[in-house]
Amino acid sequence: MLDYVLSGLMQRYQERVPDVAAIIAAMITENLIEVPEDIENDHIAFRTIGVPELGIQSLEKIFLHYGYTKRDAYHFKEKKLDAFWYAPPKPNYPRIFVSELRVKDLSEQAQQIITSYTKEVLVDPVSNLNLDDGPAVDMFLHSSLWRTPTLEDYQTLAAESEYAAWVIYNRYYLNHFTISLQNLPDGYNTVADFNNFLEKEGFTLNNAGGKIKTSPDGLLLQSSTVAKMIPATFAGNEVQKIAGSYVEFAERKVLPQFADLPADKITREHRREGFEAGNADRIFESTYSSQTNKQ
């Protein structure tokens, strides 16, 4: 079931994010991989809204059912977000990162707009899902949980929280997937090298806090493209371009205690695990106007 659900997520994500196919094609042309399946997916990420019946507590049930383990919590004071990451049941599956908007920290106006939509969800929708029915779960993750927002509501939310606006329109669509770099060929297996490759190919990178986001221990390095602006149809058939999803890149270095291991003996368990709030805080901005306006 997990394979089916992840495949469905990736298929629709690729359809909505032109950069995915373009980056994969460039990697094949450059002989970094032979087929798309050669890419190691470091993690996938979802955005949610913290209201009764929804948020992390709802969405996580799907992945906990498939054997994921809930791990560290993260808090983003300025962006008014909380998050957790989830370790996969087997190393060949991606980690999962789920964030949640702290709705009660927003203005009264923003809260009213959000709840005018989310109040349509009367019970936790995951509780009604047969989690052993892959097609049903896949369909749920690509279904509207509330009515299509108006452009006015979207813009009002975006002025206060671009994250809130993104979720009220995009719902549970996959926010990004992450190409793992450390096992790529030399010259491409660091974030610095891969960023150079991407920029030569014409991709725009998120430069919030610098193009390379580095954890304090120096062992987790990340970068991301800037989300492309895609046409969105709002209530009343108003069409406006808004930020879609993006692609992230991660380099996990070998932990100091395993520094002497031969390269061919190094596995996922020997590398830096988890996430870093400082890095993630800047990666979130890949869908923010401060980044998308550069394109």
C-alpha positions, 0 to 999 in steps of 0.5 A, spaced: 500 500 500 505 504 501 508 503 494 502 505 491 500 511 495 507 514 494 507 512 487 500 516 486 503 522 490 509 523 486 505 522 479 501 528 481 506 532 483 511 531 477 505 533 473 504 539 477 511 541 478 515 542 471 522 542 474 521 535 476 521 532 469 526 538 467 531 536 473 531 528 472 532 529 464 538 534 466 541 528 470 540 523 465 543 527 460 549 528 464 549 521 466 548 522 473 542 517 473 540 512 468 532 512 470 528 516 474 528 510 479 535 511 480 534 517 484 534 516 492 528 520 495 531 523 502 524 526 504 517 528 502 513 534 505 506 536 507 503 542 509 497 542 514 492 547 518 492 546 525 484 546 526 480 540 530 479 534 525 485 536 521 492 538 522 498 533 523 494 529 528 490 527 522 494 526 516 500 522 520 495 516 521 496 514 514 503 514 515 503 511 522 499 505 519 504 504 514 509 503 519 512 510 519 515 512 526 514 519 529 520 522 531 523 530 533 518 536 533 520 542 530 517 549 532 517 555 527 516 562 531 516 567 526 512 563 521 507 560 526 508 553 524 509 546 528 512 540 525 514 533 526 518 528 521 517 521 521 522 515 519 520 510 514 519 503 515 525 501 511 531 505 508 529 505 501 522 509 503 523 517 504 522 520 510 516 524 511 516 531 514 509 534 516 508 541 518 502 545 521 499 552 521 498 554 528 491 558 526 490 561 533 496 565 533 494 568 526 489 575 526 482 574 528 480 576 520 485 570 518 482 565 523 475 567 520 477 566 513 481 559 515 475 556 519 470 558 514 473 553 509 475 548 514 469 548 518 466 544 512 470 538 515 466 535 521 470 529 522 477 527 521 477 525 514 482 519 515 478 516 520 473 514 515 478 511 510 480 504 509 488 505 510 489 498 507 485 501 500 491 504 496 487 507 491 482 510 496 488 513 500 491 516 494 484 519 492 484 522 498 491 525 498 489 529 492 481 531 494 478 537 496 477 537 503 473 544 503 470 548 497 475 552 492 477 559 496 476 566 493 481 569 490 480 575 495 480 570 501 487 567 498 490 574 497 488 576 504 491 570 507 497 571 503 498 578 506 499 575 513 501 568 512 503 565 505 503 558 508 496 559 510 494 561 503 498 556 500 495 550 504 488 553 503 488 553 496 493 547 495 490 542 500 494 536 501 498 536 495 505 534 496 509 540 497 516 537 495 520 531 494 528 531 496 533 529 491 539 525 496 545 528 493 551 524 497 550 517 493 551 521 486 557 521 482 563 525 484 562 532 482 555 532 483 554 529 490 555 535 494 549 541 495 555 546 492 556 542 486 549 540 485 547 547 485 552 549 480 549 544 476 542 546 477 544 554 475 548 552 469 541 548 467 537 555 468 534 553 474 532 558 480 534 557 487 531 559 493 537 564 496 533 565 503 539 565 508 544 563 502 543 558 497 546 553 501 542 551 508 547 548 513 545 545 520 550 548 526 553 541 526 555 542 518 552 535 517 546 536 513 546 541 507 540 543 503 538 547 498 531 548 493 528 550 487 523 556 487 516 554 486 514 556 479 508 560 478 502 556 476 495 558 474 490 557 479 482 557 478 479 560 484 471 560 486 467 564 481 472 562 475 477 567 477 484 565 475 491 568 478 498 565 478 500 562 485 506 559 487 506 551 486 510 546 489 518 545 488 524 541 489 529 540 494 536 537 495 539 534 501 546 532 503 547 528 509 554 527 511 557 521 515 557 522 522 564 523 526 564 516 529 563 513 522 569 517 518 573 511 517 568 507 514 570 505 507 565 509 502 562 502 500 560 500 507 556 507 508 549 506 509 543 511 511 544 509 518 552 512 518 549 519 516 546 525 519 539 523 520 533 528 522 532 535 520 534 542 522 529 547 524 534 553 521 534 550 514 527 548 514 525 555 516 528 558 510 526 552 505 519 554 507 520 560 503 521 557 496 513 558 495 513 565 498 513 571 494 520 574 496 523 568 492 518 567 487 518 574 484 525 573 482 523 569 476 
